Amino acid sequence: MAVHEAPHRSPGFHLSAAFRWHRTGSGSKLAVSARLGTHTAQAYALASLRIPTGFVFLWAFLDKTFGLGYATVSGKGWIDGGSPTKRFLSSVAAGPMESTFHSWAGDTWADWLFMLGLLGIGLAVMAGVALWPAAMAGTAMMALMWMAEWPPARHLANGSPSMSTNPFADYHVIYAVALIAVAAVGAGATWGLGRLWARLPIVRDHTWLR
């Protein structure tokens, strides 16, 4: 009796084990697929943040250089002899650096530093290369511009309302956070040249250049 029962149990055991293995294997494949799908979605989302953030800086450079008629009046561009910093810094009317910004307004060094910063940050972020240097430079620029507008002030130097909508988190802060975020996760690999950039010998030896 025992001799006849063993063959009947054995196939059932192997079939059950194979079934369990198949279910486990399928579950693992689904889990891996889900993780890959989530990773891909995150990569595309961050690339979608990176590119327009970079274009904000690049557009500002183009408009101030050529006077495209938006923030910079046509014929008043940098190539026409206009100063990219004079009007903005001269109009600072609040904050602890008000007089300092007035003294910088229109200076050649300020114009060149500001414009090269806009161009470099814009091109780097849109291309997905040198994201950490771009994030550091962009954050410094946004911090200075935040201080120039000084959102914490309720009133300007002449006593008129500042019209500040938020005393702490304005668009300068958002841009800085976006730059740091895309640099921290290496968002230049998707829709960008981040992988090629990372292969350069100097970048491999100095990871802060990524």
C-alpha positions in Angstrom: 0.0 0.0 0.0 2.7 2.4 0.9 4.6 1.5 -2.2 1.6 2.6 -4.4 0.9 5.8 -2.4 4.4 7.3 -2.8 4.2 7.8 -6.6 0.9 9.6 -6.3 2.2 12.0 -3.7 5.5 12.8 -5.4 4.0 14.2 -8.7 1.5 16.3 -6.6 4.3 17.7 -4.6 6.4 18.7 -7.6 3.5 20.2 -9.4 2.6 22.3 -6.3 6.2 23.4 -5.9 6.4 24.3 -9.6 3.1 26.2 -9.3 4.4 28.2 -6.3 7.7 28.9 -8.1 5.8 30.1 -11.1 3.6 32.4 -9.0 6.7 33.7 -7.1 8.6 34.3 -10.4 5.7 36.1 -12.0 5.3 38.3 -8.9 9.0 39.2 -8.9 8.8 40.1 -12.6 5.8 42.3 -11.9 7.5 44.0 -9.0 10.6 44.7 -11.1 8.5 46.0 -13.9 6.6 48.3 -11.6 9.9 49.6 -10.1 11.3 50.2 -13.6 8.1 52.0 -14.6 8.1 54.2 -11.6 11.8 55.0 -12.1 11.1 55.9 -15.8 8.2 58.1 -14.9 10.3 59.9 -12.3 13.1 60.4 -14.8 10.7 61.9 -17.3 9.1 64.1 -14.7 12.4 65.5 -13.5 13.5 66.1 -17.1 10.3 68.0 -17.7 11.2 70.1 -14.7 14.8 70.6 -15.8 14.3 71.8 -19.3 11.8 74.6 -18.7 13.8 75.7 -15.6 16.9 76.1 -17.8 14.9 77.9 -20.4 13.8 80.5 -17.8 17.5 81.5 -17.5 18.3 81.2 -21.2 15.2 83.3 -22.2 16.2 86.0 -19.8 19.6 86.1 -21.4 18.2 86.3 -24.9 15.6 89.0 -24.0 18.1 91.2 -22.2 20.8 90.8 -24.9 18.6 91.4 -28.0 15.8 93.5 -26.6 13.0 91.1 -27.7 10.3 93.4 -26.4 9.2 91.5 -23.4 11.0 92.4 -20.1 13.5 94.4 -22.2 12.2 97.1 -24.6 13.2 96.7 -28.2 16.3 98.7 -29.0 17.4 98.7 -25.3 19.1 95.3 -25.4 22.7 94.7 -24.3 23.9 94.7 -27.9 22.3 98.1 -28.3 24.3 99.5 -25.4 21.8 99.0 -22.7 22.7 97.7 -19.3 21.0 94.5 -18.1 21.4 95.4 -14.5 20.9 99.2 -14.3 17.1 99.4 -14.3 16.5 96.5 -11.9 19.2 97.3 -9.4 18.5 101.0 -9.5 14.8 100.3 -8.6 15.6 98.3 -5.4 13.6 100.0 -2.7 13.8 97.8 0.3 16.1 95.5 2.2 19.4 95.7 3.9 21.4 95.8 0.7 19.4 98.6 -1.0 22.4 101.0 -1.2 24.8 98.3 -2.2 22.6 97.3 -5.1 22.3 100.9 -6.2 26.1 101.2 -6.3 26.3 98.1 -8.5 23.6 99.2 -11.0 25.0 99.4 -14.5 28.6 98.5 -13.6 30.3 96.6 -16.4 31.4 93.8 -14.1 27.9 93.4 -12.8 26.5 93.3 -16.4 28.9 90.7 -17.6 28.7 88.5 -14.5 24.9 88.6 -14.6 24.6 87.8 -18.3 27.3 85.1 -18.3 25.5 83.5 -15.4 22.1 83.5 -17.2 23.7 82.0 -20.3 25.8 79.4 -18.6 23.0 78.3 -16.2 20.4 78.2 -19.0 22.5 76.2 -21.4 23.9 73.8 -18.8 20.5 73.0 -17.2 18.8 72.5 -20.6 21.6 70.3 -21.9 21.7 68.3 -18.6 25.4 68.9 -18.0 27.3 70.5 -15.1 24.1 70.5 -13.1 25.9 71.0 -9.7 27.9 74.1 -10.8 24.7 75.4 -12.5 22.7 74.8 -9.3 25.3 76.6 -7.1 25.5 79.6 -9.4 21.8 79.7 -9.9 21.1 79.5 -6.2 23.5 82.4 -5.5 21.9 84.5 -8.3 18.4 83.8 -7.0 19.5 84.6 -3.4 20.8 88.0 -4.5 17.7 88.7 -6.6 15.5 87.7 -3.6 17.4 90.1 -1.4 17.0 92.8 -4.1 13.2 92.4 -4.1 13.1 91.7 -0.4 9.8 89.9 0.0 9.7 90.2 3.8 9.1 94.0 3.5 5.5 95.2 3.8 6.4 98.7 2.7 9.1 100.2 0.4 11.5 102.9 1.3 9.0 105.6 0.2 6.3 104.1 2.4 4.2 102.6 -0.3 3.0 99.0 0.0 5.5 96.5 -1.3 2.8 94.2 -2.8 4.8 91.2 -1.6 2.6 88.1 -2.0 4.7 85.9 0.4 7.4 87.0 2.8 9.6 84.0 2.4 8.8 81.6 -0.6 8.6 83.5 -3.9 9.6 82.4 -7.4 13.3 82.9 -6.7 13.2 80.3 -4.0 11.3 77.9 -6.2 13.8 78.2 -9.0 16.7 77.6 -6.6 15.0 74.5 -5.2 14.3 73.2 -8.7 18.0 73.6 -9.7 19.2 71.8 -6.6 16.6 69.0 -7.1 17.6 68.2 -10.7 21.3 68.3 -9.8 20.8 66.1 -6.7 19.1 63.3 -8.7 21.3 63.6 -11.8 18.3 64.6 -14.0 20.5 65.3 -17.0 20.5 61.7 -18.3 17.0 61.8 -19.6 16.4 64.1 -22.6 19.9 65.5 -22.1 23.6 64.9 -22.4 24.2 63.9 -18.8 25.5 60.4 -19.6 28.0 61.7 -22.1 29.1 64.5 -19.8 29.7 62.0 -16.9 32.1 59.9 -19.1 34.5 62.8 -19.5 37.7 62.1 -17.6 37.7 65.4 -15.7 34.0 64.9 -14.7 34.8 61.3 -13.5 37.6 62.7 -11.4 35.6 65.6 -10.0 32.0 64.4 -9.3 30.9 68.0 -8.3 31.1 68.9 -12.0 28.2 66.5 -12.8 
